[in-house]
Amino acid sequence: MNDSKRSISVSVGSIALVTVTILLIILLWQLKSLLVILMISAVLAATLAPIVDYGEKIRIPRWLGVILAYLLIILLITTAGLIIGPTVITQIQRLLQKLPTYLDIITTLTQSLIIRFGITEPKALNLIDQWLDLQGLTAWAVKWSQKLIVSSLGITKGIVGGVLNVLLAIIFSGYMLAGSSKLIKDFVSLFPSPWDSRLEAQFPLVSDRMGKYIQGRILVSLILGVAITIGLKFIGITEFALGLGVIAGFTNLIPFFGPVLGSIPALIVAIAQNSWTFWWVLLLFVIIQNVETYVLDPLLVGSSVKVQPLYQLLAVLGGVQVLGIIGAIIAPPWVAGAGVVIDNLYLKSKDSNSFMEIATLEINNDSISTQAK
C-alpha cells in the first residue's frame, strides 16, 4: 500500500516538474527580447568592469565610476567618428556608386578568361553567364545582409525599438556594474548551501573571461583595421583604403567568417583595377589573417577564452541563427563564461572525485594485501 502511494506521489511530482519546466520555457520564449537585452547588458558590463574596478581602487564611488566609464567610451567613439567618420562615409558611398562598374569589369575579365581556356560552346557559355550574374549575386547578397540585420533587430519594433533596446541594454549594464555585489548575493541566495557560495565564487571569473574576450576581439579588430588601411594605401588603393579598412575591422568582430567577409570588397576593387593589384591585396589579407590566427588571437583572445575553436564556431553559427549579427558577437563570450562554470563546478569536482575513488581503492588494496601477508 505504501509502495503504491509512494509511486503515485513520485509520478505526480514528476508530472508537476515537467509541467513547470514547460511553462517556464514558454515564459522565457515570450520574454526572449528581454533576455537578449540582458545578455547584451551582461557582456557590456563585463567589458567595462575593469575600468570601474580600477576607479573603485583609487577611491572613486562605484556609481560614479560607471558614469565615467560610459562617458569615456562615448568620448572615444565620438572623437573617432569626428576624425575619420566623414572620410569613411564618403569612401563607402563612392564605392557603392562604382560597384556596378567594378562588377561589369569582373564579369568581362572572367568571360575572356573562360574563352582563353577554350570553352566556346553556346550552351556552356550561357550556363556560365547565368552563374556569372554578378549583379544578381550582389543583389542577393544585399538582400541576405538586410535579412541578417533585420533578424538582428527582430527582437525590436523598428528603428525606434532598436534604439530603445540599446538604451535599455546600456542602463541595465550600468545597474549591473553599480550594484553587482547585491545582485549576485540576491541571486545566489535562491540556492541552498553550499551551492550559494560556490556560485558566488564563479561570477568574478565568468565576468573576467567574458570581458577579456570582447576586449581582445575589439583590440584585434582595431589592429587589423589599421594594418589593412596602411597596406591598401601602400599597394595603391588610396581612394578607398580607409573605408575598406574600417569595413574589415568591423567584420572582424565576427569570429571565423568576419575576416573573409571583410576581404571581399577590397578584392573586388583590386581585381577591377588589374591582376597584379588583386594578387597583392590577396597576399595582404592572407598575411594579416595568418598573423591574426597564429599571433593576435592566441595572445589577446584565445588565452582568455580557453574554449575549443569548434565550440566557438558552433556558438557563432547558433548566434547567427537566433539573433543574426548580434548573436554572432555576443554568443562566444557567453559560451566562454559558461565554460568557466562547467569547468569549476563539474569537471574539476568530477576529477577530484575520481582521484578520491582511486586513492580509496589503492588504500583498500594495500590493506587487503597487508592482511594477506
Salt bridges, closest charged atoms under 4 A:
ASP53 OD1 - ARG62 NH1 3.04
GLU56 OE1 - ARG62 NH1 2.77
ASP186 OD2 - LYS182 NZ 2.93
GLU200 OE2 - LYS185 NZ 3.09
ASP208 OD2 - LYS212 NZ 3.43
GLU239 OE2 - ARG94 NH1 3.93
GLU239 OE2 - LYS98 NZ 2.79
GLU292 OE2 - ARG217 NH2 2.82
ASP297 OD1 - ARG217 NH2 3.57
